[in-house]
Amino acid sequence: MAGSKKVDPSSDAELAERLRQRDEDSFLYLYDLHRSTVFRFLMHMTGSVITAEELTQEVFVVILDAMCAGSAGQFDPQKGTWEGYLLGIARNLARAERRRAHRVVSLDNILESPEWNQQLEDFCTQAGHVWDVSAFLAARSELRALYRTILELPGRYREAVVLCSLQEKSYRDAAIILQCSEGTVASRMNRAKAILAAKLRRTASSKLNTSTVLPRKEGTDVRTALETNRK
């Protein structure tokens, strides 16, 4: 990691202890390790690259504030991982943002982002055959319809789909993040798939199966701000 000392804590508990000691390099390690996961989660939850970038910084500001106070926030290594804890903070911020915004989600910035293009390329590669231009554009249109439908799901179902399908978390890990049972996660996934299938049938004759779910503009962020302050 450019700009910071080599930090390689042996456990989440050790990393938490280093943060309590106000070790800035450990914060940067945490940021570099989990920023992308947090950003992707927020992008899928909000439908906006810009909002996801802003909320990602807010997640790590929470940790930075706790570190400056000599603590690791409410993180408990006996109850979960740093990744899960950060996604839990992100989940709460995404919910608050959705309640505050009350607006129709625009997918324009997501559908032109490198993240989206990579996901589309991965989907076409996994399909196992050569795609001509017309087939590629059709797949893009169908994936767009599926993605918009995911964003229209009620929050508790969208969270389950984003974590388990888009970010490939196990039901166990998702249950810890969502603070519910594995059975509840499974139930929400089944309900979400049923809703997606019904909506897609009504909106178009999509060839996509509902089990086929989508597997940064850089500005001044928390990492850059902290490193600048250290100079």
LOGUMI-328515 format. One record per residue (C-alpha): residue number from 1; x, y, z. Coordinates in steps of 0.25 Angstrom, whole numbers, padded with zeros to 4 digits, always signed. Example, Ala and Ser with C-alpha at 12.3 -4.5 7.8 and 13.67 -1.06 7.14 Angstrom:
{num = 1; xx = +0049; yy = -0018; zz = +0031}
{num = 2; xx = +0055; yy = -0004; zz = +0029}
//
This chain:
{num = 1; xx = +0000; yy = +0000; zz = +0000}
{num = 2; xx = +0006; yy = +0013; zz = -0005}
{num = 3; xx = +0008; yy = +0024; zz = +0006}
{num = 4; xx = +0007; yy = +0015; zz = +0018}
{num = 5; xx = +0016; yy = +0006; zz = +0026}
{num = 6; xx = +0014; yy = -0009; zz = +0025}
{num = 7; xx = +0003; yy = -0013; zz = +0034}
{num = 8; xx = -0001; yy = -0028; zz = +0035}
{num = 9; xx = -0009; yy = -0031; zz = +0047}
{num = 10; xx = -0011; yy = -0045; zz = +0050}
{num = 11; xx = -0026; yy = -0044; zz = +0054}
{num = 12; xx = -0038; yy = -0034; zz = +0054}
{num = 13; xx = -0036; yy = -0033; zz = +0069}
{num = 14; xx = -0021; yy = -0028; zz = +0067}
{num = 15; xx = -0026; yy = -0018; zz = +0057}
{num = 16; xx = -0036; yy = -0013; zz = +0067}
{num = 17; xx = -0026; yy = -0012; zz = +0078}
{num = 18; xx = -0016; yy = -0004; zz = +0068}
{num = 19; xx = -0028; yy = +0006; zz = +0065}
{num = 20; xx = -0030; yy = +0008; zz = +0080}
{num = 21; xx = -0015; yy = +0012; zz = +0081}
{num = 22; xx = -0018; yy = +0022; zz = +0070}
{num = 23; xx = -0009; yy = +0015; zz = +0060}
{num = 24; xx = -0012; yy = +0023; zz = +0047}
{num = 25; xx = -0005; yy = +0012; zz = +0038}
{num = 26; xx = -0015; yy = +0002; zz = +0043}
{num = 27; xx = -0026; yy = +0011; zz = +0039}
{num = 28; xx = -0021; yy = +0012; zz = +0025}
{num = 29; xx = -0019; yy = -0003; zz = +0025}
{num = 30; xx = -0034; yy = -0005; zz = +0029}
{num = 31; xx = -0038; yy = +0006; zz = +0018}
{num = 32; xx = -0030; yy = -0001; zz = +0007}
{num = 33; xx = -0035; yy = -0015; zz = +0011}
{num = 34; xx = -0050; yy = -0012; zz = +0011}
{num = 35; xx = -0053; yy = +0001; zz = +0003}
{num = 36; xx = -0056; yy = -0006; zz = -0010}
{num = 37; xx = -0066; yy = -0016; zz = -0003}
{num = 38; xx = -0073; yy = -0005; zz = +0005}
{num = 39; xx = -0074; yy = +0004; zz = -0008}
{num = 40; xx = -0080; yy = -0007; zz = -0016}
{num = 41; xx = -0090; yy = -0010; zz = -0006}
{num = 42; xx = -0094; yy = +0004; zz = -0005}
{num = 43; xx = -0094; yy = +0006; zz = -0020}
{num = 44; xx = -0104; yy = -0006; zz = -0021}
{num = 45; xx = -0112; yy = -0001; zz = -0010}
{num = 46; xx = -0114; yy = +0014; zz = -0014}
{num = 47; xx = -0113; yy = +0012; zz = -0029}
{num = 48; xx = -0103; yy = +0024; zz = -0030}
{num = 49; xx = -0088; yy = +0024; zz = -0031}
{num = 50; xx = -0087; yy = +0038; zz = -0025}
{num = 51; xx = -0096; yy = +0035; zz = -0013}
{num = 52; xx = -0088; yy = +0022; zz = -0011}
{num = 53; xx = -0075; yy = +0029; zz = -0011}
{num = 54; xx = -0080; yy = +0040; zz = -0001}
{num = 55; xx = -0086; yy = +0029; zz = +0008}
{num = 56; xx = -0073; yy = +0021; zz = +0007}
{num = 57; xx = -0065; yy = +0032; zz = +0013}
{num = 58; xx = -0076; yy = +0034; zz = +0024}
{num = 59; xx = -0074; yy = +0019; zz = +0028}
{num = 60; xx = -0059; yy = +0021; zz = +0030}
{num = 61; xx = -0061; yy = +0035; zz = +0036}
{num = 62; xx = -0068; yy = +0027; zz = +0047}
{num = 63; xx = -0056; yy = +0018; zz = +0049}
{num = 64; xx = -0047; yy = +0030; zz = +0049}
{num = 65; xx = -0055; yy = +0037; zz = +0059}
{num = 66; xx = -0055; yy = +0025; zz = +0068}
{num = 67; xx = -0040; yy = +0023; zz = +0066}
{num = 68; xx = -0037; yy = +0038; zz = +0070}
{num = 69; xx = -0045; yy = +0036; zz = +0083}
{num = 70; xx = -0036; yy = +0023; zz = +0086}
{num = 71; xx = -0047; yy = +0013; zz = +0083}
{num = 72; xx = -0051; yy = +0003; zz = +0072}
{num = 73; xx = -0065; yy = +0008; zz = +0072}
{num = 74; xx = -0075; yy = -0004; zz = +0075}
{num = 75; xx = -0067; yy = -0014; zz = +0068}
{num = 76; xx = -0066; yy = -0027; zz = +0075}
{num = 77; xx = -0057; yy = -0038; zz = +0069}
{num = 78; xx = -0065; yy = -0048; zz = +0077}
{num = 79; xx = -0077; yy = -0045; zz = +0069}
{num = 80; xx = -0073; yy = -0043; zz = +0055}
{num = 81; xx = -0062; yy = -0038; zz = +0045}
{num = 82; xx = -0058; yy = -0024; zz = +0042}
{num = 83; xx = -0064; yy = -0026; zz = +0028}
{num = 84; xx = -0077; yy = -0029; zz = +0034}
{num = 85; xx = -0076; yy = -0017; zz = +0044}
{num = 86; xx = -0073; yy = -0007; zz = +0033}
{num = 87; xx = -0085; yy = -0013; zz = +0024}
{num = 88; xx = -0094; yy = -0011; zz = +0036}
{num = 89; xx = -0090; yy = +0003; zz = +0037}
{num = 90; xx = -0092; yy = +0005; zz = +0022}
{num = 91; xx = -0106; yy = -0002; zz = +0023}
{num = 92; xx = -0111; yy = +0008; zz = +0033}
{num = 93; xx = -0105; yy = +0020; zz = +0025}
{num = 94; xx = -0112; yy = +0015; zz = +0012}
{num = 95; xx = -0125; yy = +0013; zz = +0019}
{num = 96; xx = -0124; yy = +0027; zz = +0025}
{num = 97; xx = -0121; yy = +0033; zz = +0011}
{num = 98; xx = -0132; yy = +0026; zz = +0005}
{num = 99; xx = -0142; yy = +0031; zz = +0015}
{num = 100; xx = -0136; yy = +0045; zz = +0013}
{num = 101; xx = -0136; yy = +0045; zz = -0002}
{num = 102; xx = -0149; yy = +0040; zz = -0006}
{num = 103; xx = -0146; yy = +0040; zz = -0020}
{num = 104; xx = -0146; yy = +0032; zz = -0032}
{num = 105; xx = -0133; yy = +0025; zz = -0034}
{num = 106; xx = -0125; yy = +0028; zz = -0047}
{num = 107; xx = -0116; yy = +0017; zz = -0052}
{num = 108; xx = -0109; yy = +0026; zz = -0063}
{num = 109; xx = -0096; yy = +0028; zz = -0055}
{num = 110; xx = -0096; yy = +0013; zz = -0051}
{num = 111; xx = -0098; yy = +0008; zz = -0064}
{num = 112; xx = -0087; yy = +0015; zz = -0070}
{num = 113; xx = -0077; yy = +0012; zz = -0059}
{num = 114; xx = -0065; yy = +0003; zz = -0060}
{num = 115; xx = -0072; yy = -0006; zz = -0049}
{num = 116; xx = -0084; yy = -0008; zz = -0058}
{num = 117; xx = -0076; yy = -0011; zz = -0070}
{num = 118; xx = -0067; yy = -0021; zz = -0063}
{num = 119; xx = -0080; yy = -0028; zz = -0058}
{num = 120; xx = -0086; yy = -0028; zz = -0071}
{num = 121; xx = -0073; yy = -0034; zz = -0077}
{num = 122; xx = -0073; yy = -0045; zz = -0066}
{num = 123; xx = -0087; yy = -0048; zz = -0069}
{num = 124; xx = -0085; yy = -0050; zz = -0084}
{num = 125; xx = -0072; yy = -0058; zz = -0081}
{num = 126; xx = -0079; yy = -0067; zz = -0072}
{num = 127; xx = -0090; yy = -0070; zz = -0082}
{num = 128; xx = -0081; yy = -0079; zz = -0090}
{num = 129; xx = -0083; yy = -0074; zz = -0104}
{num = 130; xx = -0078; yy = -0063; zz = -0114}
{num = 131; xx = -0087; yy = -0051; zz = -0113}
{num = 132; xx = -0089; yy = -0042; zz = -0126}
{num = 133; xx = -0093; yy = -0028; zz = -0124}
{num = 134; xx = -0108; yy = -0029; zz = -0124}
{num = 135; xx = -0107; yy = -0041; zz = -0114}
{num = 136; xx = -0098; yy = -0032; zz = -0105}
{num = 137; xx = -0107; yy = -0020; zz = -0106}
{num = 138; xx = -0119; yy = -0029; zz = -0103}
{num = 139; xx = -0112; yy = -0035; zz = -0091}
{num = 140; xx = -0109; yy = -0021; zz = -0086}
{num = 141; xx = -0123; yy = -0017; zz = -0087}
{num = 142; xx = -0128; yy = -0029; zz = -0079}
{num = 143; xx = -0118; yy = -0027; zz = -0068}
{num = 144; xx = -0122; yy = -0013; zz = -0067}
{num = 145; xx = -0136; yy = -0017; zz = -0065}
{num = 146; xx = -0132; yy = -0027; zz = -0055}
{num = 147; xx = -0123; yy = -0017; zz = -0048}
{num = 148; xx = -0134; yy = -0006; zz = -0047}
{num = 149; xx = -0144; yy = -0017; zz = -0042}
{num = 150; xx = -0134; yy = -0020; zz = -0031}
{num = 151; xx = -0133; yy = -0006; zz = -0027}
{num = 152; xx = -0149; yy = -0005; zz = -0026}
{num = 153; xx = -0149; yy = -0017; zz = -0016}
{num = 154; xx = -0153; yy = -0013; zz = -0002}
{num = 155; xx = -0141; yy = -0010; zz = +0007}
{num = 156; xx = -0140; yy = -0023; zz = +0014}
{num = 157; xx = -0141; yy = -0032; zz = +0002}
{num = 158; xx = -0131; yy = -0023; zz = -0006}
{num = 159; xx = -0121; yy = -0024; zz = +0005}
{num = 160; xx = -0122; yy = -0039; zz = +0005}
{num = 161; xx = -0120; yy = -0039; zz = -0011}
{num = 162; xx = -0108; yy = -0030; zz = -0010}
{num = 163; xx = -0101; yy = -0037; zz = +0000}
{num = 164; xx = -0104; yy = -0052; zz = -0004}
{num = 165; xx = -0105; yy = -0050; zz = -0019}
{num = 166; xx = -0097; yy = -0038; zz = -0023}
{num = 167; xx = -0086; yy = -0039; zz = -0012}
{num = 168; xx = -0087; yy = -0054; zz = -0011}
{num = 169; xx = -0088; yy = -0054; zz = +0005}
{num = 170; xx = -0092; yy = -0067; zz = +0011}
{num = 171; xx = -0106; yy = -0067; zz = +0018}
{num = 172; xx = -0098; yy = -0068; zz = +0031}
{num = 173; xx = -0090; yy = -0055; zz = +0029}
{num = 174; xx = -0102; yy = -0048; zz = +0023}
{num = 175; xx = -0109; yy = -0051; zz = +0036}
{num = 176; xx = -0099; yy = -0045; zz = +0045}
{num = 177; xx = -0098; yy = -0032; zz = +0036}
{num = 178; xx = -0114; yy = -0031; zz = +0036}
{num = 179; xx = -0115; yy = -0036; zz = +0050}
{num = 180; xx = -0125; yy = -0047; zz = +0048}
{num = 181; xx = -0125; yy = -0062; zz = +0047}
{num = 182; xx = -0120; yy = -0070; zz = +0035}
{num = 183; xx = -0134; yy = -0075; zz = +0033}
{num = 184; xx = -0139; yy = -0060; zz = +0031}
{num = 185; xx = -0128; yy = -0058; zz = +0021}
{num = 186; xx = -0133; yy = -0070; zz = +0013}
{num = 187; xx = -0147; yy = -0066; zz = +0014}
{num = 188; xx = -0144; yy = -0052; zz = +0009}
{num = 189; xx = -0136; yy = -0057; zz = -0003}
{num = 190; xx = -0147; yy = -0066; zz = -0007}
{num = 191; xx = -0157; yy = -0055; zz = -0006}
{num = 192; xx = -0148; yy = -0046; zz = -0013}
{num = 193; xx = -0146; yy = -0056; zz = -0025}
{num = 194; xx = -0162; yy = -0057; zz = -0026}
{num = 195; xx = -0164; yy = -0042; zz = -0026}
{num = 196; xx = -0153; yy = -0041; zz = -0037}
{num = 197; xx = -0158; yy = -0052; zz = -0045}
{num = 198; xx = -0172; yy = -0046; zz = -0045}
{num = 199; xx = -0168; yy = -0032; zz = -0048}
{num = 200; xx = -0159; yy = -0036; zz = -0060}
{num = 201; xx = -0170; yy = -0044; zz = -0066}
{num = 202; xx = -0179; yy = -0032; zz = -0065}
{num = 203; xx = -0169; yy = -0022; zz = -0071}
{num = 204; xx = -0163; yy = -0031; zz = -0082}
{num = 205; xx = -0161; yy = -0045; zz = -0088}
{num = 206; xx = -0147; yy = -0045; zz = -0081}
{num = 207; xx = -0138; yy = -0057; zz = -0084}
{num = 208; xx = -0131; yy = -0055; zz = -0071}
{num = 209; xx = -0133; yy = -0065; zz = -0060}
{num = 210; xx = -0135; yy = -0058; zz = -0046}
{num = 211; xx = -0124; yy = -0066; zz = -0041}
{num = 212; xx = -0115; yy = -0059; zz = -0050}
{num = 213; xx = -0112; yy = -0047; zz = -0042}
{num = 214; xx = -0100; yy = -0037; zz = -0045}
{num = 215; xx = -0090; yy = -0046; zz = -0038}
{num = 216; xx = -0058; yy = +0020; zz = -0038}
{num = 217; xx = -0057; yy = +0033; zz = -0040}
{num = 218; xx = -0047; yy = +0037; zz = -0029}
{num = 219; xx = -0048; yy = +0049; zz = -0021}
{num = 220; xx = -0042; yy = +0054; zz = -0008}
{num = 221; xx = -0046; yy = +0042; zz = +0001}
{num = 222; xx = -0043; yy = +0039; zz = +0016}
{num = 223; xx = -0030; yy = +0032; zz = +0012}
{num = 224; xx = -0024; yy = +0044; zz = +0004}
{num = 225; xx = -0029; yy = +0054; zz = +0015}
{num = 226; xx = -0022; yy = +0046; zz = +0026}
{num = 227; xx = -0009; yy = +0044; zz = +0018}
{num = 228; xx = -0009; yy = +0059; zz = +0014}
{num = 229; xx = -0011; yy = +0063; zz = +0029}
{num = 230; xx = +0001; yy = +0055; zz = +0033}
{num = 231; xx = +0010; yy = +0062; zz = +0023}
//
